[in-house]
Amino acid sequence: MEMHDLCVIALRETRSVLATAIKVEGHAYRKQGVSMLITEDGRLFGSISPGCLESDLQARVSRVLETQQLELASYDMRPEDDLSWGETIGCGGLVVVLLEPICGQLRDMIMQMQQCLDAALAVSLLRSFDEDYTNVTYRCSKIESVKSAEPGQERYLTANERPDCSENDLSLSCPPDLEVRNNPWNLPQHFTSLYTPKPRLIIIGAGNDVVPVAGLSQSAGFRVVITDWRASLCTPERFPDAELVHGFPQEVFPQLNINEHDYLILMSHQFPREREWIALLDNTNYAYLGIMGSRTRTARLFDGMPPLHHVHSPVGLSIGADGPEEIAISIVAELITVRRKGTAVKSALVTEKRSGAYANDRYRSGGWQEQQTWAR
């Protein structure tokens, strides 16, 4: 779960604690800087470990909320002879977790962070401890342009490192009244976390096969937008938590303000409407364009149309998927691969073409997969 989601939940909950892994050494389940939220009644949002640390963190929440003070918890899983952590868990790493009560100006800063992320602006959160590590101050800055991170990514900076970006200070700070008793882990005095907005996934089409794609994409950290001209399909009941845009391509295209960080999928199964979209996307920057259907159908879509870039057809990784749910998994897996800038997995070195079919588009769920520019 990303910080954007945690901000929303933190503001919704009356009493909760933000837990952040501020030091990680050796092997660990999550990277340094990852956060999760724990409510007063023990509900967990996000994770720091596969589940082996969370119960102990839950036990600390009531004390943190009662005292309104920060707390540091360390979990050393490196010693093999430590039956309480090391050999039992077997992760082989050290994790130091900072627990912060969400109250006062920290809560105000979380509100400002959410507003920035909602507005598609990156934001940084600086924590500064004094020399004896007994007090902390906060500073939150909104970031107009980020050169070192893509949407939806979180960078964790330490010491005096600053984000590689232009920034406008929100002028929010927390008075040094929250205490941490000691610092036996030699933690640096300054911690800066950089959070970028969720990447936006625009799905063109609202058929039944879109439902699992939307749900999995949201779970994978995408901000999902569904657009369709059929109002009976594009409803909150079918797509809870997704943004819905009704209208024909010419009507909704100006409303979307598509940019170079957006991901798009054409899966309306309506040939003429998708050709309208291809024409509209000419000279538009975006990160990804997936097209549902066989390569033969995609070639027909682009017949006589302008060439487009970052086209993935058939959409999804080649995993031999069958049916809407499995195909949704292959699509979201490809979205994650592109987002993380990995190399798409090709089945059998993309040499074998299979004849699987999907709906009326003859979608090759296990067929040849590549990214290319489509031209006449």
C-alpha positions in Angstrom: 0.0 0.0 0.0 1.4 3.4 -1.0 1.7 6.6 1.0 -1.2 8.1 -1.0 -3.5 5.4 0.4 -2.1 5.7 3.9 -2.7 9.4 4.0 -6.4 8.9 3.1 -6.8 6.2 5.8 -4.9 8.2 8.4 -7.1 11.2 8.0 -10.2 9.0 8.1 -9.2 7.3 11.4 -9.5 9.1 14.7 -6.4 7.5 16.4 -3.7 5.7 14.5 0.1 5.3 14.4 2.4 5.5 11.4 5.1 2.8 11.4 8.1 3.4 9.1 11.2 1.2 8.6 13.9 3.8 9.0 16.8 1.4 9.0 17.2 -1.9 7.1 20.4 -3.9 7.0 20.8 -7.3 5.3 17.9 -9.2 3.9 14.4 -7.9 4.6 10.9 -8.3 3.2 10.5 -4.5 2.4 12.8 -1.7 1.6 14.0 1.0 3.9 11.5 3.8 4.1 8.4 1.8 3.6 5.5 2.7 5.9 2.3 1.1 7.2 -0.6 2.3 9.4 -1.9 0.7 12.6 -5.2 1.9 14.1 -6.0 2.0 17.8 -8.2 -1.1 17.5 -5.4 -3.1 15.8 -6.3 -2.9 12.1 -3.3 -3.0 9.7 -2.9 -1.1 6.5 0.2 -1.8 4.5 3.0 -4.0 5.7 6.7 -3.9 6.8 7.2 -7.6 7.0 5.4 -10.8 5.8 3.6 -10.7 9.1 6.3 -11.6 11.6 6.8 -8.1 13.0 3.3 -6.7 12.8 1.9 -8.3 16.0 4.7 -6.8 18.1 4.1 -3.4 16.5 0.4 -3.7 17.3 1.2 -4.3 20.9 3.1 -1.0 21.0 0.4 1.2 19.5 -1.6 1.8 22.7 1.5 3.1 24.5 2.4 5.4 21.6 -1.1 6.8 21.5 -1.3 7.2 25.3 2.0 8.9 25.7 1.8 10.8 22.3 5.5 10.1 22.0 7.6 8.5 19.2 9.0 5.0 19.8 11.7 3.0 18.1 11.5 -0.7 17.8 14.3 -2.9 16.5 14.1 -6.4 15.1 17.5 -8.1 14.7 17.0 -11.3 12.7 20.7 -11.8 11.9 21.9 -14.1 14.8 21.1 -17.7 14.0 21.1 -18.6 17.7 18.4 -16.1 18.5 15.4 -18.3 18.7 13.0 -15.4 19.3 13.8 -13.7 16.0 16.9 -14.9 14.1 16.5 -18.7 13.4 12.7 -18.7 13.8 12.1 -16.1 11.2 15.1 -16.7 9.1 15.1 -13.3 7.3 18.6 -12.5 8.2 18.3 -8.8 8.5 18.0 -5.9 10.9 14.9 -3.6 10.8 14.4 -0.5 12.9 10.9 0.8 12.9 9.8 4.3 13.9 6.3 4.6 15.3 4.7 8.0 15.2 1.3 9.0 16.6 -0.7 10.8 14.0 -1.8 13.9 15.8 -1.2 17.6 15.8 0.8 19.1 13.0 1.9 15.7 11.8 -1.7 15.1 11.0 -1.9 18.5 9.3 1.1 17.6 7.2 -0.4 14.3 6.2 -3.4 16.3 5.0 -1.2 18.5 2.9 0.6 15.5 1.5 -2.7 14.0 0.4 -3.7 17.2 -1.2 -0.4 17.3 -3.2 -0.7 13.7 -4.2 -4.3 14.2 -5.2 -3.1 17.1 -7.4 -0.5 14.8 -9.1 2.4 16.6 -7.3 5.2 14.8 -5.6 5.9 15.6 -1.9 8.8 15.1 0.5 8.7 14.6 4.2 11.8 15.5 6.2 12.3 14.3 9.7 15.1 16.0 11.7 16.3 14.7 15.1 18.4 16.7 17.5 21.9 15.7 18.5 20.9 13.4 21.4 18.0 12.0 19.4 15.4 13.1 21.9 13.4 15.5 19.8 12.1 15.5 16.2 10.9 18.2 13.9 9.1 17.7 10.6 9.1 19.6 7.3 6.9 18.8 4.3 7.6 20.2 0.9 5.6 19.9 -2.3 7.6 19.2 -5.4 6.7 20.7 -8.8 8.9 18.5 -10.9 10.7 15.3 -10.1 13.7 14.2 -12.1 14.7 11.2 -10.1 11.4 9.3 -9.6 8.5 8.1 -11.6 4.9 8.3 -10.5 4.0 5.9 -7.8 7.5 5.3 -6.7 8.9 6.1 -3.2 12.5 7.1 -2.6 14.0 7.0 0.8 16.9 9.5 1.4 19.1 9.7 4.4 21.4 12.1 6.1 21.5 15.5 4.4 20.5 14.2 1.0 17.8 16.3 -0.7 15.3 15.4 -3.5 16.7 16.1 -7.0 13.8 18.4 -7.8 12.4 21.9 -7.6 10.3 22.4 -4.5 8.0 24.8 -2.8 8.1 24.7 1.0 4.7 24.1 2.6 6.0 25.8 5.7 4.7 23.1 8.0 6.7 21.9 10.9 6.1 20.1 14.1 7.3 21.6 17.4 10.0 19.5 19.1 7.7 18.0 21.8 7.8 14.3 20.6 10.6 12.4 22.1 12.7 9.4 21.2 14.6 8.1 24.2 17.8 6.9 22.7 19.6 5.9 19.5 21.7 2.8 19.9 21.5 2.0 16.1 23.6 5.0 15.0 20.8 6.5 13.0 21.5 9.7 11.0 19.9 12.9 12.2 17.9 13.5 9.0 15.5 11.3 7.1 13.8 12.4 3.9 11.1 10.4 2.2 10.0 11.4 -1.4 6.6 10.3 -2.5 5.2 10.6 -6.0 1.6 10.4 -7.1 0.1 7.1 -8.1 0.4 6.4 -11.9 -2.9 6.8 -13.6 -4.4 3.9 -15.6 -7.1 4.9 -18.1 -9.1 1.9 -19.3 -11.2 2.6 -22.3 -14.2 0.3 -22.1 -16.4 -0.9 -19.2 -17.3 -4.4 -20.1 -17.3 -7.4 -17.8 -13.7 -8.3 -18.5 -12.6 -4.8 -17.3 -13.9 -5.4 -13.8 -11.0 -7.7 -12.7 -8.4 -5.5 -14.4 -9.6 -2.5 -12.6 -9.7 -4.2 -9.2 -6.2 -5.8 -9.6 -4.8 -2.5 -10.9 -6.0 -0.6 -7.9 -4.5 -3.2 -5.6 -1.2 -2.8 -7.5 -1.1 0.9 -6.8 -2.7 2.4 -9.9 -5.2 5.2 -9.9 -7.8 3.8 -12.2 -10.0 5.8 -14.6 -12.8 4.0 -16.5 -14.2 5.8 -19.6 -17.1 4.5 -21.7 -20.0 6.0 -23.7 -22.3 3.3 -22.3 -23.6 4.8 -19.0 -25.2 1.5 -18.0 -21.8 -0.2 -17.8 -19.8 2.7 -16.4 -21.2 2.7 -12.9 -19.9 3.0 -9.3 -21.5 -0.4 -8.5 -19.4 -2.1 -11.1 -16.2 -0.1 -10.5 -16.0 1.0 -6.8 -13.2 3.4 -6.0 -12.4 4.0 -9.7 -13.0 7.4 -11.4 -15.7 7.3 -14.0 -15.8 9.4 -17.2 -18.9 9.0 -19.4 -18.9 10.0 -23.0 -17.7 9.3 -26.5 -14.0 9.6 -27.4 -14.1 13.1 -28.8 -16.0 14.3 -25.6 -13.8 12.7 -22.9 -10.3 13.1 -24.5 -10.0 16.8 -23.6 -11.2 16.1 -20.0 -8.5 13.4 -19.4 -5.4 15.6 -20.0 -3.3 12.6 -20.8 0.4 13.0 -20.0 3.6 11.1 -20.4 3.1 9.2 -17.1 -0.3 7.8 -17.9 -1.1 4.2 -18.8 -3.9 3.4 -21.3 -5.7 0.2 -22.2 -8.1 -0.1 -25.2 -10.5 -2.9 -24.3 -14.0 -1.7 -25.4 -14.3 -4.4 -28.1 -15.8 -1.7 -30.3 -13.7 -1.4 -33.4 -14.9 2.1 -34.7 -14.6 3.7 -31.2 -11.1 2.4 -30.7 -10.0 3.8 -34.1 -11.3 7.1 -32.9 -9.1 6.8 -29.8 -6.0 5.9 -31.9 -6.6 9.0 -34.0 -6.9 11.2 -30.9 -3.7 9.8 -29.4 -1.6 11.0 -32.3 1.1 13.4 -31.0 0.1 12.6 -27.4 2.7 11.5 -24.8 1.9 8.5 -22.5 3.9 5.7 -20.9 2.0 2.7 -22.1 -0.8 1.7 -24.5 -2.2 -1.8 -24.3 -4.6 -3.1 -26.9 -6.9 -6.0 -26.2 -7.2 -8.4 -29.1 -5.0 -10.4 -31.5 -2.1 -8.8 -33.4 -4.2 -9.2 -36.6 -7.0 -7.2 -35.1 -4.5 -4.5 -33.9 -3.0 -4.3 -37.4 -6.5 -3.7 -38.7 -7.1 -1.0 -36.1 -4.0 0.9 -37.3 -4.7 0.5 -41.0 -4.6 4.0 -42.4 -4.0 5.5 -38.9 -1.0 7.4 -37.6 1.8 5.4 -35.9 1.8 5.3 -32.1 4.5 4.5 -29.6 4.7 2.3 -26.5 2.1 -0.1 -28.0 1.7 -3.5 -26.3 -0.4 -5.9 -28.3 -1.8 -8.3 -27.3 -2.0 -6.6 -24.0 -0.5 -8.5 -21.0 2.4 -10.8 -20.4 2.4 -14.2 -22.1 1.6 -16.6 -19.2 -0.9 -18.8 -21.0 -3.8 -17.0 -19.4 -7.4 -18.2 -19.9 -10.5 -16.3 -18.9 -11.0 -12.8 -17.6 -9.4 -13.2 -14.2 -6.2 -14.8 -15.5 -6.0 -12.4 -18.4 -6.4 -9.5 -15.8 -3.4 -10.9 -13.9 -1.3 -11.0 -17.1 -2.3 -7.4 -17.9 -1.5 -6.1 -14.4 1.8 -8.0 -14.4 2.8 -6.2 -17.6 1.8 -2.9 -16.1 4.0 -3.5 -13.1 6.8 -4.6 -15.3 6.7 -1.4 -17.4 6.2 0.7 -14.3 9.3 -0.8 -12.7 11.2 -0.5 -16.0 11.8 -4.2 -16.2 12.0 -6.3 -19.3 8.8 -7.9 -20.3 8.7 -11.7 -20.0 8.5 -13.4 -23.3 7.3 -17.0 -23.5 9.6 -19.4 -25.3 11.7 -16.4 -26.6 8.6 -15.1 -28.4 9.0 -17.7 -31.1 5.8 -19.7 -30.6 2.4 -18.4 -31.6 -0.6 -20.1 -30.0 -4.2 -20.0 -31.2 -6.0 -19.2 -28.0 -9.0 -17.0 -28.3 -10.6 -14.4 -26.0 -14.2 -13.0 -26.4 -14.8 -11.8 -30.0 -11.3 -10.4 -30.5 -9.4 -13.6 -30.7 -7.1 -12.4 -27.9 -4.0 -14.6 -27.8 -3.7 -15.0 -24.1 -0.6 -17.1 -24.5 0.6 -15.7 -27.8 3.5 -13.6 -29.0 4.1 -10.4 -26.9 6.1 -7.4 -27.8 6.3 -3.6 -27.6 6.5 -1.8 -30.9 5.4 1.2 -32.9 2.4 0.5 -35.1 2.3 2.1 -38.5 0.5 1.5 -41.7 
